[in-house]
Amino acid sequence: MSDISPAELAKKIGNGLLSFPVTHFTKEFAFDEEPYREHISWLLEHRPAGLFAAGGTGEFFSLTLSEFSSVVSAAVSETAGRAPVLAGCGYGTAMAKEFAGAAQDAGADGILLLPPYLVNAEAAGLATHVEAVCAATSLGVIVYNRDNAIMDDATVARLCERCPNLVGFKDGVGDIELMTRIYARVGDRLIYIGGLPTAETFALPYLEMGVTTYSSAIFNFLPKFAQEFYAAVRRRDHAAVYAGLRDFVLPYIAIRNRRRGYAVSIVKAGMNAVGRPAGPVRSPLVDVSEVEFAELRKLIGDRT
């Protein structure tokens, strides 16, 4: 059981860079716990403000409930209180409540509520979904605003009134006006997290809007670069930020954008490139090609 309150959780994760570890699989696609725990331990050496186990980068969408519990439990055990552990959560309301309960039982400190499966819904339905998940757990909940779960400022404000353990808003849309409206309406009631694919590209402008942290998938294989880039963002060092974007992040994105689902696949490829393999991605994702892997390895170079 977590001893971090939702308010404490929000404060902790808002003060640093967030790591979203991949989930390690064997060649037979089973959860590979030992290297996963070794990876968590290595990430912690680079002092992330929070670890998001079994999130989007961790292929939450391909895990059974039992596997999910094993992944979160392993992350919690290996972290041993050195950083908050938040777990992914999603699908329809009934299943999301089950995953939230499993995360709490596994010792997670918080929940990242991913969009519900498949369907598009009205704002009222999304609000009912979020409220039900928040009511099903005492953990702090961060809602992920993206794809088929995009909420307007009025909906977010109502949820803030009804759900005391709703502590965060992760943006995966990139709508500056919407973010401005939400911040103007609820202010510091929530912690705001940049959650677009390769969030480094939006980090500097989003900082001006009160988004003090973001999820870095790059942290998985280049944690030193990720932390140095984040530090440059926080001190508003435009020259350093744009050098990082120009020299690594934008070419990395160019490879990622070649295939659907590469936002996850390229991270595991990056781990292979630095000698820390995490196994294949599960279907329906596909691994990067040999040609793209060679390009990525060259791009990474000696940045480790």
C-alpha positions in Angstrom: 0.0 0.0 0.0 1.4 3.4 -1.0 2.1 5.9 1.8 2.2 8.8 -0.6 -1.0 11.0 -0.7 -2.4 12.2 -4.0 -1.2 15.7 -3.2 2.3 14.6 -2.3 2.4 12.5 -5.5 1.5 15.6 -7.6 4.2 17.6 -6.0 6.9 15.0 -6.4 6.3 14.3 -10.1 6.0 18.0 -11.0 9.5 18.7 -10.0 11.5 16.6 -12.5 11.6 14.5 -15.6 9.3 11.4 -15.8 10.5 8.0 -17.1 8.2 5.6 -18.9 10.0 2.3 -18.9 9.4 -0.3 -21.6 8.2 -3.7 -20.6 10.7 -6.5 -21.2 9.6 -9.6 -23.1 11.3 -12.9 -23.9 11.6 -14.1 -27.5 8.4 -16.0 -26.7 6.7 -12.7 -25.7 6.4 -13.5 -22.0 7.2 -10.9 -19.4 10.9 -11.0 -18.6 11.1 -9.8 -15.0 14.8 -10.0 -14.2 16.0 -7.7 -17.0 13.0 -5.4 -16.4 14.1 -5.0 -12.8 17.7 -4.4 -13.8 16.4 -1.7 -16.2 14.4 0.0 -13.5 17.4 0.0 -11.2 19.5 1.6 -14.0 16.9 4.3 -14.7 16.8 5.2 -11.0 20.5 6.0 -11.1 19.5 8.9 -13.3 17.0 10.2 -10.8 13.6 10.4 -12.6 10.9 12.3 -10.7 8.6 9.3 -11.3 8.4 5.9 -13.0 5.3 5.0 -15.0 5.1 1.2 -15.1 3.0 -0.5 -17.8 2.1 2.8 -19.4 1.9 3.4 -23.2 5.6 2.9 -23.7 5.4 -0.1 -21.5 2.8 -1.7 -23.8 -0.1 -1.6 -21.3 -2.5 -2.4 -24.2 -0.9 -5.8 -24.7 -0.8 -7.0 -21.1 -3.3 -9.2 -19.3 -4.4 -8.2 -15.9 -2.2 -10.8 -14.3 0.9 -9.6 -16.3 0.1 -6.1 -15.5 0.1 -6.9 -11.8 3.5 -8.6 -12.2 5.0 -5.7 -14.0 3.8 -3.1 -11.5 4.8 -5.3 -8.5 8.3 -5.7 -10.0 8.6 -1.9 -10.5 7.4 -1.1 -7.0 9.7 -3.7 -5.4 12.8 -2.6 -7.4 12.1 1.1 -6.8 11.7 0.6 -3.1 10.4 4.1 -2.5 13.2 5.9 -4.4 10.7 7.4 -6.8 6.9 7.3 -7.1 5.6 4.5 -9.3 2.5 5.1 -11.3 0.7 2.4 -13.3 -1.2 2.6 -16.6 -4.9 2.0 -16.5 -7.5 1.8 -19.3 -10.1 0.1 -21.4 -13.8 0.4 -20.5 -14.9 1.6 -17.1 -15.4 -1.8 -15.5 -12.0 -3.0 -16.7 -10.3 0.2 -15.8 -11.6 -0.1 -12.3 -10.1 -3.6 -12.1 -6.7 -2.4 -13.3 -6.8 0.5 -10.9 -7.5 -1.9 -8.0 -4.7 -4.2 -9.2 -2.3 -1.3 -9.3 -3.2 -0.3 -5.8 -2.8 -3.9 -4.6 0.6 -4.1 -6.3 1.8 -1.0 -4.3 1.7 1.7 -7.0 1.6 5.3 -5.9 -0.7 6.6 -8.6 -2.6 5.9 -11.8 -2.3 7.1 -15.4 -5.7 6.8 -16.9 -5.4 6.1 -20.6 -8.2 6.6 -23.1 -11.0 4.0 -23.1 -10.9 1.4 -25.7 -12.1 2.1 -29.3 -15.2 4.2 -28.9 -15.6 8.0 -29.1 -17.8 9.4 -26.4 -19.4 12.6 -25.3 -17.8 14.8 -22.7 -20.4 13.7 -20.1 -19.6 10.0 -20.7 -15.9 10.6 -20.4 -16.4 12.5 -17.2 -18.5 9.6 -15.8 -15.7 7.2 -16.7 -13.0 9.2 -15.1 -15.1 9.8 -12.0 -15.8 6.1 -11.6 -12.1 5.2 -11.8 -11.2 7.9 -9.3 -13.8 6.6 -6.9 -12.4 3.0 -7.3 -9.0 3.9 -5.8 -7.5 6.1 -3.2 -4.4 6.6 -5.3 -3.7 9.9 -7.2 -5.1 9.8 -10.7 -3.7 11.5 -13.8 -5.9 11.6 -16.8 -4.4 11.3 -20.3 -6.1 13.7 -22.7 -5.6 12.3 -26.2 -7.1 10.4 -29.1 -10.7 9.5 -28.2 -10.6 10.9 -24.7 -10.2 14.7 -25.3 -12.0 16.8 -22.6 -12.8 20.5 -22.7 -12.0 22.9 -19.8 -15.5 22.8 -18.4 -15.4 19.0 -18.1 -11.9 19.1 -16.5 -13.2 21.7 -14.0 -16.2 19.6 -13.0 -13.9 16.6 -12.5 -11.7 18.6 -10.3 -14.7 19.4 -8.1 -15.9 15.8 -7.9 -12.7 13.9 -7.7 -10.3 15.0 -4.9 -7.8 12.3 -6.0 -7.6 13.6 -9.6 -4.2 15.3 -9.4 -2.9 15.5 -12.9 -3.7 16.3 -16.6 -1.4 14.8 -19.2 -1.8 16.3 -22.6 -1.3 14.2 -25.7 -3.1 16.6 -28.2 -0.9 19.7 -28.6 -3.9 22.1 -28.6 -2.4 25.3 -27.2 -5.8 27.0 -26.8 -7.3 24.1 -25.0 -4.4 23.9 -22.6 -4.6 27.6 -22.0 -8.3 27.4 -21.3 -7.8 24.5 -18.8 -5.0 26.2 -17.0 -6.9 29.5 -16.8 -9.9 27.6 -15.4 -8.3 25.3 -12.8 -4.8 26.7 -12.4 -2.6 24.8 -9.9 -5.4 22.4 -8.9 -3.7 19.9 -11.2 -0.2 19.1 -12.2 0.3 19.3 -16.0 2.4 16.8 -17.9 3.5 17.0 -21.5 2.5 13.7 -23.1 2.8 14.1 -26.9 5.0 11.5 -28.6 8.6 12.6 -28.2 7.4 15.4 -25.8 10.8 17.0 -25.9 9.7 18.9 -29.0 6.9 20.7 -27.0 8.8 21.0 -23.7 9.9 24.6 -24.1 6.7 26.3 -25.2 4.7 24.1 -22.8 6.8 25.3 -19.9 5.5 28.8 -20.4 2.0 27.4 -19.9 2.7 25.8 -16.5 3.6 22.4 -17.8 6.7 21.7 -15.7 7.3 18.1 -16.6 6.8 15.6 -19.4 7.1 11.9 -20.2 10.4 11.0 -21.8 10.5 7.7 -23.7 14.1 8.6 -24.7 15.0 8.3 -21.0 14.9 4.5 -21.5 18.1 4.4 -23.5 19.7 7.8 -23.2 18.8 8.9 -19.6 21.8 11.3 -19.4 20.8 13.1 -22.6 17.2 13.2 -21.5 18.0 14.7 -18.1 20.4 17.3 -19.7 17.8 18.3 -22.2 15.2 18.6 -19.4 17.5 20.8 -17.4 18.1 23.0 -20.4 14.3 23.4 -20.8 13.8 24.3 -17.1 16.5 27.0 -17.3 15.0 28.2 -20.6 18.3 27.7 -22.4 17.0 28.0 -25.9 20.3 27.4 -27.6 20.9 24.1 -25.8 17.3 23.0 -26.3 17.3 23.7 -30.1 20.8 22.1 -30.4 19.3 18.9 -28.8 16.3 19.0 -31.1 18.3 19.6 -34.2 21.1 17.1 -33.5 19.1 14.2 -32.1 15.4 14.6 -31.3 14.1 15.7 -34.7 16.1 13.1 -36.7 14.9 10.5 -34.2 11.3 11.6 -34.8 11.9 11.3 -38.6 12.6 7.6 -38.1 9.8 7.1 -35.7 7.2 8.6 -38.1 7.9 6.0 -40.8 5.6 3.4 -39.4 2.5 3.3 -37.2 3.3 2.2 -33.7 7.0 3.0 -33.9 6.7 5.4 -30.9 7.1 2.2 -28.8 9.2 0.1 -31.3 11.9 2.7 -31.7 12.4 2.9 -27.9 13.1 -0.9 -27.7 15.4 -0.5 -30.8 17.2 2.3 -28.9 17.7 0.0 -26.0 19.2 -2.6 -28.3 21.5 0.0 -29.8 22.9 0.8 -26.4 23.4 -2.8 -25.3 20.4 -3.0 -23.1 17.9 -5.2 -25.0 14.3 -5.4 -23.8 13.1 -8.0 -26.3 10.5 -7.6 -29.1 7.3 -5.6 -29.1 4.1 -7.5 -29.0 1.7 -7.5 -31.9 -0.1 -5.6 -33.3 3.1 -3.5 -33.1 6.1 -4.4 -35.3 9.8 -4.0 -34.6 11.9 -1.5 -36.6 13.6 -2.8 -39.7 17.3 -3.6 -39.8 17.9 -0.5 -42.0 16.1 1.8 -39.5 17.9 0.2 -36.6 21.3 0.9 -38.3 20.2 4.6 -38.7 19.1 4.8 -35.1 22.3 3.3 -33.8 24.4 5.8 -35.9 22.2 8.7 -34.6 22.7 7.6 -31.0 26.5 7.3 -31.6 28.5 7.9 -28.4 25.7 9.8 -26.6 25.5 7.1 -23.9 
